[in-house]
Amino acid sequence: MTVQPPLSLAPAPEQISFDRHELGAILTLYGRMVAAGEWRDYGISCLKEMAVFSVFRRTAENPLYRIEKRPKLRNRQGMYSVVGMDGQILRRGHDLRTVLRVLDRKLIRPVD
């Protein structure tokens, strides 16, 4: 009996993703915004060079905000960033919780 080698010996392409602690921080903010009626849907993309958590007001729209993780920027501006609907980077940094504070401020508004 002969043993056949696997068909593909090339390594699978590596994907960047959020870990448990990062997702916990993001989903905590997401839950508060859903309870306030601001956000309704989200999507997660794990790509080769970055991971993206997109937030939607409605499912069929473009994302309101994108929370991105780019490990290649770890030693520069920071690997976490929040990007607005128009593509403008609202905040960038090394600590995810401090970067997410820019979206927390959107929840605070005056009471009539």
C-alpha positions in Angstrom: 0.0 0.0 0.0 1.4 3.4 -1.0 0.8 6.6 0.9 -0.1 9.6 -1.3 1.1 13.1 -0.3 -1.5 15.8 0.3 -2.5 17.6 -2.9 -1.4 21.0 -1.8 1.7 21.6 0.3 1.5 25.4 0.1 0.4 27.0 3.3 -3.0 28.6 3.4 -3.1 32.4 3.2 -3.0 33.9 6.6 -6.0 36.0 7.7 -6.1 38.8 10.2 -9.0 38.5 12.7 -10.1 40.1 16.0 -9.4 38.1 19.2 -11.8 37.4 22.0 -10.9 40.5 24.0 -11.1 42.8 21.0 -14.5 41.5 20.0 -15.7 41.8 23.6 -14.9 45.5 23.6 -16.4 46.1 20.1 -19.6 44.2 20.9 -20.0 46.0 24.2 -20.1 49.3 22.4 -22.3 47.8 19.7 -24.8 46.6 22.2 -25.1 50.0 23.8 -25.6 51.7 20.4 -28.3 49.1 19.4 -30.1 49.7 22.7 -30.0 53.5 21.9 -31.5 52.8 18.5 -28.4 54.1 16.6 -27.1 50.9 15.0 -28.9 47.9 13.7 -26.6 45.5 11.9 -22.9 44.7 11.6 -20.5 42.7 9.4 -17.1 41.2 10.1 -14.5 40.8 7.3 -11.2 38.9 7.9 -8.9 39.8 5.1 -5.2 39.1 4.4 -3.9 42.4 5.7 -6.7 43.7 8.0 -9.8 42.7 9.9 -12.8 45.0 9.6 -15.9 45.3 11.9 -18.5 47.4 9.9 -21.5 49.0 11.5 -24.7 49.7 9.6 -27.8 51.7 10.4 -29.8 49.6 7.9 -28.7 46.4 6.2 -28.8 47.7 2.7 -26.7 50.8 3.3 -23.0 51.5 3.3 -21.4 51.2 6.7 -21.6 54.1 9.1 -18.3 53.2 10.7 -15.6 50.7 10.2 -13.4 49.5 13.0 -10.2 48.3 11.4 -7.2 46.3 12.7 -4.1 46.5 10.6 -1.2 44.7 12.4 1.4 46.2 9.9 0.8 49.6 11.5 1.5 48.3 15.0 4.8 50.1 15.2 3.7 53.3 13.5 0.4 55.1 14.2 -1.3 52.1 15.9 -3.0 49.1 14.5 -6.6 50.1 15.4 -8.6 52.8 13.6 -12.2 54.0 13.3 -13.1 55.1 9.8 -16.2 57.2 9.1 -18.7 56.7 6.2 -16.8 59.1 4.0 -13.5 57.3 4.5 -12.1 59.8 7.0 -10.1 58.3 9.8 -11.8 59.5 13.0 -9.3 58.0 15.5 -6.2 55.8 15.3 -4.2 54.3 18.1 -2.5 51.4 19.8 -5.3 50.6 22.4 -8.6 49.5 21.0 -10.7 50.8 24.0 -9.3 54.4 23.7 -9.9 54.3 19.9 -13.5 53.2 20.4 -14.1 56.2 22.7 -14.6 58.4 19.6 -17.8 56.4 19.0 -18.9 56.4 22.6 -19.1 60.2 22.4 -21.7 59.9 19.6 -24.0 58.2 22.2 -24.0 61.2 24.5 -26.4 63.9 23.4 -28.5 66.5 25.2 -31.9 65.7 26.5 -34.8 67.9 25.4 
